[in-house]
Amino acid sequence: MLLTLAGGWAGLSAVASFATRTERALFSSARARLVSSVHAVLATGSGIVIIRSCDDVITGRHWLAREYVWFLIPYMIYDSYAMYLCDWCRTRDQNRGPSLTLRNFLSRNRLMITHHAVILFVLVPVAQSLRGDLGDFFVGCIFMAELSTPFVSLGRVLIQLKQQHTLLYKVNGILTLATFFCCRILLFPFMYWSYGRQQGLSLLQVPFSIPFYCNMANAFLIAPQLYWFCLLCRKAVRLFDTPQAKKDG
């Protein structure tokens, strides 16, 4: 009798411990997503202000183009740590050592970690010193790329809450695709077009009238955006595929 009670108590304790870990992981993820969304709203707002304030796309100036970058640095560090913390909460019951957990985290999130590292060690120095007093307009455009982040974050939270079947998830998916395409893909043709309009050039003439390294930098920036957009489109096809949706349900 005592052994049965002890076994039952141990089972209940294990279930409670698992539930606690799951809730903790969900809470950590939701908190990180909320911080990301707040940052995205601030970055997008700053980008709009900068773009509207720069009459000249080359020499136009606005103080937010430099000052907001100082806010961006601690956010990127926090976001990297938050991703690791969420991953650790999900896998802590697998009895992995710290080094193995870190290696698995870096392996699963190598593209995002690379994205954060490039921002910290390449884009920040360029934005703060290497570009001199030129290009605040384009910095504002880059800030605008964060507009899709709140929708991406909400989608991740809904997935963790097992709400993929809801109308909210589908509407949010459409908004994610629309904002991502407009602010992370069309953003680059928009920057070329803005420069061409000021210089009296057509969109097709702009790549041949600017330094080669500018084209290479833009290609380097848009490449991961195209990859992530393809992943989003693939998920959207599965989401709105009726047989697959019924199977998932």
SEPA-814643 format. One record per residue: residue number from 0; residue in three letters; x, y, z of N, C-alpha, C in turn. Coordinates in nm, 2 decimals. Atoms other than C-alpha are relative to their C-alpha. Example, Ala and Ser with C-alpha at 12.3 -4.5 7.8 and 13.67 -1.06 7.14 Angstrom:
<nodes>
<node 0 ALA <0.09 -0.12 0.00> <1.23 -0.45 0.78> <0.09 0.12 0.00>>,
<node 1 SER <-0.09 -0.11 0.00> <1.37 -0.11 0.71> <-0.08 0.11 0.08>>,
</nodes>
This chain:
<nodes>
<node 0 MET <0.08 -0.12 0.00> <0.00 0.00 0.00> <0.09 0.13 0.00>>,
<node 1 LEU <-0.09 -0.11 -0.01> <0.28 0.24 0.10> <0.08 0.02 -0.13>>,
<node 2 LEU <-0.07 -0.01 0.13> <0.47 0.15 -0.22> <-0.09 0.06 -0.11>>,
<node 3 THR <0.10 -0.05 0.10> <0.16 0.22 -0.43> <-0.02 0.15 0.02>>,
<node 4 LEU <0.01 -0.15 -0.03> <0.11 0.56 -0.26> <0.12 0.08 -0.04>>,
<node 5 ALA <-0.13 -0.06 0.03> <0.48 0.64 -0.30> <0.01 0.01 -0.15>>,
<node 6 GLY <-0.01 -0.01 0.14> <0.47 0.55 -0.66> <-0.09 0.10 -0.07>>,
<node 7 GLY <0.09 -0.10 0.05> <0.16 0.75 -0.72> <0.04 0.14 0.02>>,
<node 8 TRP <-0.05 -0.13 -0.03> <0.31 1.05 -0.55> <0.11 0.04 -0.08>>,
<node 9 ALA <-0.12 -0.03 0.09> <0.63 1.02 -0.75> <-0.05 0.04 -0.14>>,
<node 10 GLY <0.05 -0.03 0.13> <0.42 1.01 -1.07> <-0.06 0.14 -0.01>>,
<node 11 LEU <0.06 -0.14 0.00> <0.22 1.32 -0.97> <0.10 0.11 0.01>>,
<node 12 SER <-0.11 -0.10 -0.01> <0.54 1.50 -0.88> <0.07 0.02 -0.13>>,
<node 13 ALA <-0.06 -0.01 0.13> <0.69 1.42 -1.21> <-0.08 0.07 -0.10>>,
<node 14 VAL <0.09 -0.07 0.09> <0.38 1.54 -1.40> <0.00 0.15 0.04>>,
<node 15 ALA <0.00 -0.14 -0.04> <0.37 1.86 -1.19> <0.13 0.07 -0.04>>,
<node 16 SER <-0.12 -0.06 0.04> <0.74 1.91 -1.25> <0.01 0.03 -0.15>>,
<node 17 PHE <0.00 -0.02 0.14> <0.70 1.87 -1.62> <-0.09 0.12 -0.04>>,
<node 18 ALA <0.09 -0.11 0.03> <0.40 2.10 -1.62> <0.06 0.14 0.04>>,
<node 19 THR <-0.06 -0.12 -0.04> <0.60 2.36 -1.43> <0.11 0.04 -0.10>>,
<node 20 ARG <-0.10 -0.03 0.10> <0.89 2.34 -1.68> <-0.06 0.05 -0.13>>,
<node 21 THR <0.07 -0.05 0.12> <0.65 2.37 -1.97> <-0.05 0.14 0.01>>,
<node 22 GLU <0.05 -0.13 -0.02> <0.48 2.67 -1.82> <0.11 0.10 0.01>>,
<node 23 ARG <-0.12 -0.10 -0.01> <0.82 2.83 -1.74> <0.06 0.03 -0.14>>,
<node 24 ALA <-0.05 -0.02 0.14> <0.94 2.77 -2.10> <-0.10 0.09 -0.08>>,
<node 25 LEU <0.10 -0.08 0.08> <0.61 2.92 -2.24> <0.01 0.14 0.05>>,
<node 26 PHE <0.00 -0.14 -0.05> <0.63 3.22 -2.01> <0.13 0.07 -0.04>>,
<node 27 SER <-0.13 -0.06 0.05> <1.00 3.28 -2.10> <-0.01 0.04 -0.14>>,
<node 28 SER <0.01 -0.03 0.15> <0.92 3.26 -2.47> <-0.09 0.12 -0.02>>,
<node 29 ALA <0.09 -0.11 0.02> <0.62 3.49 -2.44> <0.06 0.13 0.05>>,
<node 30 ARG <-0.07 -0.12 -0.05> <0.82 3.74 -2.24> <0.10 0.05 -0.10>>,
<node 31 ALA <-0.10 -0.04 0.10> <1.10 3.74 -2.50> <-0.07 0.05 -0.12>>,
<node 32 ARG <0.07 -0.05 0.12> <0.84 3.78 -2.78> <-0.06 0.14 0.02>>,
<node 33 LEU <0.06 -0.13 -0.03> <0.68 4.07 -2.60> <0.11 0.11 -0.01>>,
<node 34 VAL <-0.11 -0.10 0.01> <1.02 4.25 -2.57> <0.03 0.02 -0.14>>,
<node 35 SER <-0.03 -0.01 0.15> <1.09 4.18 -2.94> <-0.11 0.09 -0.06>>,
<node 36 SER <0.11 -0.08 0.06> <0.75 4.33 -3.03> <0.01 0.15 0.04>>,
<node 37 VAL <-0.02 -0.14 -0.04> <0.81 4.64 -2.82> <0.12 0.07 -0.07>>,
<node 38 HIS <-0.11 -0.05 0.08> <1.15 4.68 -2.98> <-0.04 0.03 -0.14>>,
<node 39 ALA <0.04 -0.02 0.14> <1.00 4.64 -3.32> <-0.09 0.12 -0.02>>,
<node 40 VAL <0.08 -0.12 0.01> <0.74 4.91 -3.26> <0.08 0.13 0.01>>,
<node 41 LEU <-0.08 -0.12 -0.01> <1.00 5.15 -3.14> <0.09 0.02 -0.12>>,
<node 42 ALA <-0.08 -0.01 0.12> <1.23 5.07 -3.43> <-0.07 0.05 -0.12>>,
<node 43 THR <0.08 -0.05 0.11> <0.95 5.11 -3.68> <-0.04 0.14 0.01>>,
<node 44 GLY <0.03 -0.14 -0.02> <0.84 5.44 -3.53> <0.12 0.09 -0.03>>,
<node 45 SER <-0.12 -0.08 0.03> <1.20 5.56 -3.54> <0.03 0.01 -0.15>>,
<node 46 GLY <-0.02 0.00 0.14> <1.23 5.46 -3.90> <-0.09 0.09 -0.07>>,
<node 47 ILE <0.09 -0.09 0.06> <0.92 5.64 -4.00> <0.03 0.15 0.02>>,
<node 48 VAL <-0.04 -0.14 -0.03> <1.03 5.96 -3.83> <0.12 0.04 -0.08>>,
<node 49 ILE <-0.13 -0.03 0.07> <1.38 5.94 -3.99> <-0.03 0.02 -0.15>>,
<node 50 ILE <0.03 -0.01 0.14> <1.24 5.88 -4.34> <-0.07 0.12 -0.03>>,
<node 51 ARG <0.08 -0.12 0.03> <0.99 6.16 -4.32> <0.08 0.13 0.02>>,
<node 52 SER <-0.08 -0.12 -0.03> <1.26 6.40 -4.19> <0.11 0.02 -0.10>>,
<node 53 CYS <-0.12 -0.02 0.09> <1.52 6.34 -4.46> <-0.05 0.03 -0.14>>,
<node 54 ASP <0.04 -0.04 0.14> <1.44 6.54 -4.77> <0.10 -0.05 -0.10>>,
<node 55 ASP <-0.10 0.05 0.09> <1.77 6.43 -4.92> <0.04 -0.14 0.05>>,
<node 56 VAL <-0.02 0.14 -0.04> <1.83 6.05 -4.91> <0.15 -0.02 0.03>>,
<node 57 ILE <-0.14 0.02 -0.03> <2.21 6.10 -4.89> <0.04 0.09 0.12>>,
<node 58 THR <-0.05 -0.09 -0.10> <2.27 6.41 -4.68> <-0.10 0.03 0.11>>,
<node 59 GLY <0.10 -0.03 -0.10> <1.95 6.43 -4.48> <0.04 -0.06 0.13>>,
<node 60 ARG <-0.04 0.05 -0.13> <2.00 6.40 -4.11> <-0.12 0.00 0.10>>,
<node 61 HIS <0.09 0.00 -0.12> <1.80 6.30 -3.80> <0.07 -0.07 0.11>>,
<node 62 TRP <-0.08 0.05 -0.12> <1.94 6.23 -3.45> <-0.04 -0.14 0.03>>,
<node 63 LEU <0.04 0.13 -0.04> <1.74 5.91 -3.41> <0.08 -0.11 -0.08>>,
<node 64 ALA <-0.08 0.10 0.08> <1.95 5.74 -3.69> <0.12 -0.05 0.08>>,
<node 65 ARG <-0.11 0.05 -0.08> <2.24 5.73 -3.45> <-0.04 -0.04 0.14>>,
<node 66 GLU <0.03 0.03 -0.14> <2.09 5.74 -3.10> <-0.08 -0.13 0.02>>,
<node 67 TYR <0.07 0.13 -0.03> <1.85 5.45 -3.15> <0.09 -0.12 -0.01>>,
<node 68 VAL <-0.09 0.11 0.02> <2.14 5.23 -3.25> <0.06 -0.04 0.14>>,
<node 69 TRP <-0.04 0.03 -0.14> <2.26 5.25 -2.88> <-0.10 -0.08 0.07>>,
<node 70 PHE <0.10 0.09 -0.06> <1.93 5.10 -2.78> <0.00 -0.14 -0.06>>,
<node 71 LEU <0.00 0.13 0.07> <1.97 4.83 -3.04> <0.10 -0.10 0.05>>,
<node 72 ILE <-0.11 0.09 -0.05> <2.29 4.69 -2.90> <-0.04 -0.08 0.12>>,
<node 73 PRO <0.04 0.09 -0.11> <2.16 4.58 -2.56> <-0.12 -0.09 -0.03>>,
<node 74 TYR <0.12 0.09 0.03> <1.84 4.45 -2.72> <0.05 -0.13 -0.07>>,
<node 75 MET <-0.05 0.12 0.07> <2.04 4.22 -2.96> <0.07 -0.10 0.10>>,
<node 76 ILE <-0.06 0.08 -0.10> <2.24 4.09 -2.66> <-0.10 -0.07 0.08>>,
<node 77 TYR <0.11 0.06 -0.08> <1.93 4.03 -2.46> <-0.08 -0.10 -0.08>>,
<node 78 ASP <0.08 0.09 0.08> <1.75 3.86 -2.75> <0.07 -0.13 -0.02>>,
<node 79 SER <-0.08 0.12 0.01> <2.04 3.62 -2.80> <-0.01 -0.09 0.13>>,
<node 80 TYR <0.01 0.07 -0.13> <2.03 3.53 -2.43> <-0.13 -0.06 0.02>>,
<node 81 ALA <0.14 0.05 -0.02> <1.65 3.50 -2.43> <-0.02 -0.12 -0.08>>,
<node 82 MET <0.02 0.12 0.09> <1.66 3.25 -2.72> <0.07 -0.12 0.07>>,
<node 83 TYR <-0.07 0.11 -0.07> <1.92 3.04 -2.53> <-0.08 -0.04 0.12>>,
<node 84 LEU <0.07 0.03 -0.12> <1.72 3.06 -2.21> <-0.13 -0.08 -0.04>>,
<node 85 CYS <0.12 0.08 0.04> <1.40 2.94 -2.39> <0.03 -0.14 -0.05>>,
<node 86 ASP <-0.05 0.13 0.05> <1.59 2.66 -2.56> <0.04 -0.09 0.12>>,
<node 87 TRP <-0.05 0.07 -0.12> <1.74 2.56 -2.22> <-0.12 -0.05 0.08>>,
<node 88 CYS <0.12 0.04 -0.07> <1.39 2.55 -2.06> <-0.07 -0.11 -0.06>>,
<node 89 ARG <0.07 0.10 0.07> <1.26 2.33 -2.33> <0.07 -0.14 0.01>>,
<node 90 THR <-0.08 0.12 0.01> <1.55 2.08 -2.31> <0.06 -0.04 0.13>>,
<node 91 ARG <-0.07 0.03 -0.12> <1.65 2.08 -1.95> <-0.03 -0.13 0.06>>,
<node 92 ASP <0.04 0.14 -0.05> <1.47 1.75 -1.88> <0.08 -0.11 -0.07>>,
<node 93 GLN <-0.07 0.10 0.08> <1.70 1.57 -2.13> <0.14 -0.03 0.06>>,
<node 94 ASN <-0.12 0.02 -0.07> <1.99 1.58 -1.89> <0.13 0.02 -0.08>>,
<node 95 ARG <-0.11 -0.04 0.08> <2.23 1.75 -2.12> <0.09 0.09 0.08>>,
<node 96 GLY <-0.10 -0.09 -0.06> <2.55 1.92 -2.01> <-0.01 0.14 -0.06>>,
<node 97 PRO <0.00 -0.14 0.05> <2.59 2.30 -2.05> <0.06 0.01 -0.13>>,
<node 98 SER <-0.07 -0.01 0.12> <2.84 2.26 -2.33> <-0.08 -0.06 -0.12>>,
<node 99 LEU <0.08 0.06 0.11> <2.61 2.02 -2.53> <-0.12 0.08 -0.03>>,
<node 100 THR <0.12 -0.08 0.02> <2.31 2.24 -2.47> <0.03 0.12 -0.09>>,
<node 101 LEU <-0.04 -0.12 0.07> <2.50 2.54 -2.60> <0.03 -0.04 -0.15>>,
<node 102 ARG <-0.03 0.04 0.14> <2.63 2.35 -2.91> <-0.13 -0.03 -0.08>>,
<node 103 ASN <0.12 0.02 0.07> <2.28 2.23 -2.99> <-0.08 0.12 -0.03>>,
<node 104 PHE <0.07 -0.13 0.02> <2.14 2.58 -2.95> <0.06 0.07 -0.12>>,
<node 105 LEU <-0.07 -0.07 0.11> <2.40 2.73 -3.18> <-0.03 -0.07 -0.14>>,
<node 106 SER <0.02 0.08 0.13> <2.34 2.45 -3.44> <-0.14 0.03 -0.05>>,
<node 107 ARG <0.14 -0.02 0.04> <1.96 2.50 -3.44> <-0.03 0.14 -0.04>>,
<node 108 ASN <0.03 -0.15 0.02> <1.97 2.88 -3.44> <0.12 0.07 -0.07>>,
<node 109 ARG <-0.12 -0.06 0.06> <2.29 2.94 -3.65> <-0.03 0.12 -0.09>>,
<node 110 LEU <0.03 -0.12 0.09> <2.12 3.17 -3.90> <-0.04 0.12 0.08>>,
<node 111 MET <0.04 -0.11 -0.09> <1.95 3.38 -3.63> <0.12 0.06 0.08>>,
<node 112 ILE <-0.11 -0.05 -0.07> <2.27 3.40 -3.43> <0.10 0.08 -0.09>>,
<node 113 THR <-0.08 -0.07 0.10> <2.46 3.50 -3.74> <-0.06 0.14 -0.03>>,
<node 114 HIS <0.07 -0.12 0.03> <2.20 3.76 -3.81> <0.03 0.10 0.11>>,
<node 115 HIS <-0.03 -0.09 -0.11> <2.25 3.91 -3.46> <0.14 0.04 0.00>>,
<node 116 ALA <-0.15 -0.03 -0.01> <2.63 3.89 -3.48> <0.03 0.11 -0.11>>,
<node 117 VAL <-0.03 -0.09 0.11> <2.63 4.07 -3.82> <-0.05 0.14 0.04>>,
<node 118 ILE <0.05 -0.13 -0.05> <2.41 4.35 -3.67> <0.09 0.07 0.10>>,
<node 119 LEU <-0.08 -0.05 -0.10> <2.63 4.39 -3.37> <0.14 0.04 -0.05>>,
<node 120 PHE <-0.14 -0.02 0.03> <2.97 4.37 -3.53> <0.03 0.06 -0.14>>,
<node 121 VAL <-0.02 -0.06 0.13> <2.91 4.50 -3.88> <-0.09 0.12 -0.02>>,
<node 122 LEU <0.09 -0.11 0.02> <2.60 4.71 -3.91> <0.01 0.11 0.10>>,
<node 123 VAL <-0.01 -0.10 -0.10> <2.64 4.89 -3.58> <0.12 0.09 -0.03>>,
<node 124 PRO <-0.11 -0.09 0.04> <3.00 5.02 -3.67> <-0.02 0.08 -0.12>>,
<node 125 VAL <0.03 -0.07 0.13> <2.88 5.11 -4.02> <-0.09 0.12 0.03>>,
<node 126 ALA <0.10 -0.10 -0.03> <2.58 5.30 -3.88> <0.05 0.11 0.09>>,
<node 127 GLN <-0.04 -0.10 -0.10> <2.77 5.48 -3.60> <0.12 0.08 -0.05>>,
<node 128 SER <-0.12 -0.08 0.03> <3.10 5.58 -3.76> <0.05 -0.02 -0.15>>,
<node 129 LEU <-0.06 0.02 0.13> <3.20 5.43 -4.10> <-0.07 0.07 -0.11>>,
<node 130 ARG <0.07 -0.07 0.11> <2.93 5.60 -4.30> <0.01 0.15 0.01>>,
<node 131 GLY <-0.01 -0.14 -0.02> <3.02 5.94 -4.17> <-0.13 0.07 0.03>>,
<node 132 ASP <0.13 -0.07 -0.02> <2.73 6.19 -4.18> <-0.10 -0.02 -0.11>>,
<node 133 LEU <0.09 0.03 0.12> <2.56 6.03 -4.48> <-0.09 -0.12 0.03>>,
<node 134 GLY <0.08 0.12 0.00> <2.27 5.79 -4.52> <-0.09 -0.02 0.11>>,
<node 135 ASP <0.10 0.01 -0.10> <2.04 5.86 -4.23> <-0.14 -0.06 -0.05>>,
<node 136 PHE <0.12 0.05 0.06> <1.75 5.79 -4.47> <0.00 -0.15 -0.01>>,
<node 137 PHE <-0.01 0.14 0.02> <1.87 5.44 -4.54> <0.00 -0.07 0.13>>,
<node 138 VAL <0.01 0.06 -0.14> <1.92 5.37 -4.17> <-0.14 -0.01 0.05>>,
<node 139 GLY <0.14 0.01 -0.03> <1.56 5.46 -4.12> <-0.07 -0.11 -0.07>>,
<node 140 CYS <0.06 0.11 0.07> <1.46 5.22 -4.39> <0.03 -0.13 0.06>>,
<node 141 ILE <-0.04 0.13 -0.07> <1.65 4.94 -4.22> <-0.08 -0.02 0.13>>,
<node 142 PHE <0.08 0.01 -0.12> <1.47 5.02 -3.90> <-0.14 -0.05 -0.03>>,
<node 143 MET <0.13 0.04 0.04> <1.14 4.98 -4.08> <-0.02 -0.15 -0.03>>,
<node 144 ALA <0.01 0.14 0.03> <1.22 4.62 -4.15> <-0.06 -0.08 0.12>>,
<node 145 GLU <0.05 0.06 -0.12> <1.11 4.54 -3.79> <-0.15 -0.01 0.01>>,
<node 146 LEU <0.14 -0.01 -0.01> <0.75 4.60 -3.87> <-0.07 -0.14 0.01>>,
<node 147 SER <0.06 0.13 0.00> <0.68 4.23 -3.93> <0.02 -0.08 0.13>>,
<node 148 THR <-0.04 0.08 -0.12> <0.83 4.12 -3.59> <-0.12 -0.03 0.09>>,
<node 149 PRO <0.11 0.03 -0.10> <0.52 4.16 -3.37> <-0.09 -0.11 -0.06>>,
<node 150 PHE <0.08 0.10 0.05> <0.32 3.94 -3.61> <0.07 -0.14 0.00>>,
<node 151 VAL <-0.08 0.12 -0.01> <0.60 3.68 -3.62> <0.00 -0.05 0.14>>,
<node 152 SER <0.00 0.04 -0.14> <0.61 3.68 -3.24> <-0.13 -0.05 0.04>>,
<node 153 LEU <0.13 0.05 -0.04> <0.24 3.64 -3.20> <-0.03 -0.14 -0.06>>,
<node 154 GLY <0.02 0.13 0.06> <0.24 3.35 -3.44> <0.07 -0.11 0.08>>,
<node 155 ARG <-0.07 0.10 -0.08> <0.51 3.17 -3.24> <-0.07 -0.03 0.13>>,
<node 156 VAL <0.08 0.02 -0.12> <0.31 3.23 -2.92> <-0.12 -0.09 -0.02>>,
<node 157 LEU <0.12 0.08 0.03> <-0.01 3.09 -3.08> <0.04 -0.15 -0.03>>,
<node 158 ILE <-0.05 0.14 0.02> <0.19 2.78 -3.19> <0.02 -0.07 0.13>>,
<node 159 GLN <-0.03 0.06 -0.13> <0.31 2.72 -2.84> <-0.13 -0.03 0.08>>,
<node 160 LEU <0.13 0.02 -0.06> <-0.05 2.75 -2.72> <-0.09 -0.09 -0.07>>,
<node 161 LYS <0.08 0.10 0.08> <-0.17 2.50 -2.98> <-0.12 0.07 -0.06>>,
<node 162 GLN <0.11 -0.07 0.06> <-0.39 2.76 -3.15> <0.01 0.01 -0.15>>,
<node 163 GLN <-0.01 -0.01 0.14> <-0.30 2.69 -3.51> <-0.13 -0.01 -0.08>>,
<node 164 HIS <0.13 0.02 0.07> <-0.66 2.61 -3.59> <-0.09 0.12 0.00>>,
<node 165 THR <0.09 -0.12 -0.02> <-0.80 2.95 -3.49> <0.01 0.10 -0.12>>,
<node 166 LEU <0.00 -0.11 0.10> <-0.90 3.24 -3.72> <0.11 0.10 0.03>>,
<node 167 LEU <-0.10 -0.09 -0.03> <-0.66 3.46 -3.53> <0.13 -0.04 -0.05>>,
<node 168 TYR <-0.12 0.05 0.06> <-0.37 3.24 -3.63> <0.01 0.02 -0.15>>,
<node 169 LYS <0.00 -0.01 0.14> <-0.47 3.25 -3.99> <0.01 0.15 -0.05>>,
<node 170 VAL <0.00 -0.15 0.03> <-0.53 3.63 -4.00> <0.14 0.05 0.03>>,
<node 171 ASN <-0.13 -0.04 -0.04> <-0.20 3.68 -3.82> <0.10 -0.05 -0.10>>,
<node 172 GLY <-0.09 0.05 0.10> <-0.03 3.46 -4.08> <0.00 0.08 -0.13>>,
<node 173 ILE <0.01 -0.08 0.11> <-0.16 3.67 -4.36> <0.07 0.14 0.02>>,
<node 174 LEU <-0.07 -0.13 -0.03> <-0.04 3.99 -4.19> <0.15 -0.02 0.01>>,
<node 175 THR <-0.15 0.03 0.00> <0.30 3.83 -4.13> <0.06 0.00 -0.13>>,
<node 176 LEU <-0.05 0.01 0.13> <0.34 3.75 -4.49> <0.01 0.14 -0.07>>,
<node 177 ALA <0.01 -0.13 0.06> <0.23 4.10 -4.60> <0.10 0.10 0.05>>,
<node 178 THR <-0.10 -0.10 -0.06> <0.44 4.30 -4.36> <0.14 -0.04 -0.03>>,
<node 179 PHE <-0.13 0.04 0.02> <0.74 4.08 -4.41> <0.04 0.03 -0.15>>,
<node 180 PHE <-0.03 -0.03 0.14> <0.72 4.11 -4.79> <0.02 0.15 -0.03>>,
<node 181 CYS <-0.01 -0.14 0.03> <0.67 4.48 -4.79> <0.12 0.07 0.07>>,
<node 182 CYS <-0.10 -0.07 -0.07> <0.92 4.58 -4.52> <0.14 -0.07 0.01>>,
<node 183 ARG <-0.12 0.07 0.00> <1.19 4.32 -4.57> <0.05 -0.04 -0.14>>,
<node 184 ILE <-0.04 0.03 0.14> <1.18 4.24 -4.94> <-0.01 0.12 -0.09>>,
<node 185 LEU <0.02 -0.12 0.08> <1.03 4.54 -5.12> <0.08 0.12 0.06>>,
<node 186 LEU <-0.08 -0.11 -0.06> <1.23 4.76 -4.88> <0.12 0.04 -0.09>>,
<node 187 PHE <-0.12 -0.02 0.08> <1.54 4.72 -5.10> <-0.02 0.07 -0.13>>,
<node 188 PRO <0.04 -0.08 0.12> <1.38 4.82 -5.43> <-0.04 0.14 0.03>>,
<node 189 PHE <0.04 -0.13 -0.04> <1.23 5.11 -5.24> <0.12 0.09 0.02>>,
<node 190 MET <-0.12 -0.09 -0.03> <1.57 5.24 -5.13> <0.07 0.03 -0.13>>,
<node 191 TYR <-0.05 -0.03 0.14> <1.70 5.21 -5.49> <-0.08 0.10 -0.07>>,
<node 192 TRP <0.09 -0.09 0.07> <1.40 5.38 -5.62> <0.01 0.14 0.05>>,
<node 193 SER <-0.01 -0.14 -0.06> <1.42 5.67 -5.37> <0.13 0.07 -0.04>>,
<node 194 TYR <-0.13 -0.06 0.04> <1.79 5.72 -5.46> <-0.01 0.04 -0.15>>,
<node 195 GLY <0.01 -0.02 0.14> <1.71 5.70 -5.83> <-0.09 0.12 -0.03>>,
<node 196 ARG <0.09 -0.11 0.02> <1.42 5.95 -5.81> <0.07 0.13 0.03>>,
<node 197 GLN <-0.07 -0.13 -0.04> <1.65 6.21 -5.64> <0.11 0.03 -0.10>>,
<node 198 GLN <-0.11 -0.02 0.09> <1.93 6.15 -5.89> <-0.05 0.01 -0.15>>,
<node 199 GLY <0.05 0.00 0.14> <1.70 6.14 -6.20> <0.03 -0.13 -0.07>>,
<node 200 LEU <-0.03 0.13 0.06> <1.77 5.77 -6.26> <-0.12 -0.09 0.01>>,
<node 201 SER <0.11 0.11 -0.01> <1.54 5.48 -6.34> <0.05 -0.10 0.10>>,
<node 202 LEU <-0.03 0.10 -0.10> <1.53 5.19 -6.09> <0.11 -0.09 -0.06>>,
<node 203 LEU <-0.10 0.09 0.05> <1.73 4.97 -6.33> <0.14 0.07 -0.02>>,
<node 204 GLN <-0.13 -0.07 0.02> <2.00 5.24 -6.37> <0.08 0.01 0.13>>,
<node 205 VAL <-0.06 -0.03 -0.13> <2.06 5.28 -6.00> <0.11 -0.10 0.04>>,
<node 206 PRO <-0.11 0.09 -0.04> <2.27 4.96 -5.93> <0.13 0.02 -0.07>>,
<node 207 PHE <-0.12 -0.03 0.07> <2.51 5.07 -6.20> <0.06 0.14 0.03>>,
<node 208 SER <-0.05 -0.14 -0.03> <2.55 5.42 -6.06> <0.05 0.02 0.14>>,
<node 209 ILE <-0.04 -0.01 -0.14> <2.63 5.34 -5.70> <0.12 -0.09 0.02>>,
<node 210 PRO <-0.12 0.09 -0.02> <2.95 5.18 -5.56> <-0.04 -0.15 0.01>>,
<node 211 PHE <0.03 0.15 0.00> <2.98 4.80 -5.60> <-0.02 -0.05 0.14>>,
<node 212 TYR <0.02 0.05 -0.14> <3.01 4.75 -5.22> <-0.14 0.03 0.05>>,
<node 213 CYS <0.13 -0.02 -0.05> <2.67 4.90 -5.17> <-0.10 -0.11 -0.06>>,
<node 214 ASN <0.08 0.10 0.06> <2.51 4.65 -5.41> <0.03 -0.14 0.08>>,
<node 215 MET <-0.03 0.12 -0.07> <2.70 4.37 -5.23> <-0.06 0.00 0.14>>,
<node 216 ALA <0.06 -0.01 -0.13> <2.59 4.49 -4.89> <-0.15 -0.03 0.00>>,
<node 217 ASN <0.14 0.02 0.01> <2.23 4.50 -5.00> <-0.03 -0.15 -0.03>>,
<node 218 ALA <0.02 0.14 0.03> <2.26 4.15 -5.15> <0.02 -0.09 0.12>>,
<node 219 PHE <-0.03 0.08 -0.13> <2.41 4.02 -4.82> <-0.12 0.02 0.10>>,
<node 220 LEU <0.11 -0.02 -0.09> <2.12 4.18 -4.63> <-0.13 -0.07 -0.04>>,
<node 221 ILE <0.12 0.05 0.05> <1.84 4.06 -4.85> <0.00 -0.15 -0.01>>,
<node 222 ALA <-0.01 0.15 0.02> <1.96 3.70 -4.88> <-0.07 -0.07 0.11>>,
<node 223 PRO <0.08 0.07 -0.10> <1.84 3.58 -4.54> <-0.15 0.04 0.01>>,
<node 224 GLN <0.14 -0.04 0.01> <1.52 3.78 -4.58> <-0.08 -0.09 -0.10>>,
<node 225 LEU <0.06 0.09 0.11> <1.44 3.58 -4.90> <-0.02 -0.14 0.05>>,
<node 226 TYR <0.01 0.13 -0.05> <1.52 3.26 -4.72> <-0.12 -0.02 0.10>>,
<node 227 TRP <0.11 0.00 -0.10> <1.29 3.34 -4.43> <-0.14 0.02 -0.06>>,
<node 228 PHE <0.12 -0.02 0.07> <1.02 3.46 -4.66> <-0.05 -0.13 -0.07>>,
<node 229 CYS <0.03 0.13 0.06> <1.03 3.13 -4.85> <-0.05 -0.10 0.11>>,
<node 230 LEU <0.05 0.09 -0.10> <0.99 2.94 -4.52> <-0.14 0.04 0.05>>,
<node 231 LEU <0.13 -0.05 -0.03> <0.69 3.16 -4.43> <-0.10 -0.04 -0.10>>,
<node 232 CYS <0.09 0.04 0.10> <0.53 3.09 -4.76> <-0.03 -0.14 0.00>>,
<node 233 ARG <0.02 0.15 -0.01> <0.58 2.72 -4.72> <-0.09 -0.03 0.12>>,
<node 234 LYS <0.09 0.03 -0.11> <0.41 2.73 -4.38> <-0.14 0.05 -0.03>>,
<node 235 ALA <0.13 -0.05 0.03> <0.13 2.94 -4.52> <-0.07 -0.10 -0.09>>,
<node 236 VAL <0.06 0.10 0.09> <0.07 2.68 -4.80> <-0.06 -0.12 0.08>>,
<node 237 ARG <0.04 0.11 -0.09> <0.05 2.41 -4.53> <-0.12 0.04 0.08>>,
<node 238 LEU <0.11 -0.05 -0.08> <-0.18 2.62 -4.32> <-0.13 0.01 -0.07>>,
<node 239 PHE <0.13 -0.02 0.08> <-0.44 2.69 -4.59> <-0.03 -0.12 -0.09>>,
<node 240 ASP <0.03 0.12 0.07> <-0.42 2.35 -4.74> <-0.10 -0.08 0.07>>,
<node 241 THR <0.12 0.05 -0.07> <-0.76 2.20 -4.65> <0.03 -0.14 0.05>>,
<node 242 PRO <-0.02 0.13 -0.05> <-0.66 1.83 -4.63> <0.10 0.00 0.11>>,
<node 243 GLN <-0.10 -0.01 -0.10> <-0.35 1.91 -4.43> <-0.05 0.06 0.13>>,
<node 244 ALA <0.06 -0.06 -0.12> <-0.55 2.14 -4.20> <-0.09 -0.09 0.08>>,
<node 245 LYS <0.09 0.09 -0.07> <-0.80 1.87 -4.13> <0.08 -0.11 0.07>>,
<node 246 LYS <-0.09 0.10 -0.06> <-0.52 1.62 -4.06> <0.06 0.05 0.13>>,
<node 247 ASP <-0.05 -0.06 -0.12> <-0.36 1.86 -3.82> <-0.10 0.02 0.11>>,
<node 248 GLY <0.11 -0.02 -0.10> <-0.69 1.93 -3.65> <-0.03 -0.13 0.07>>,
</nodes>
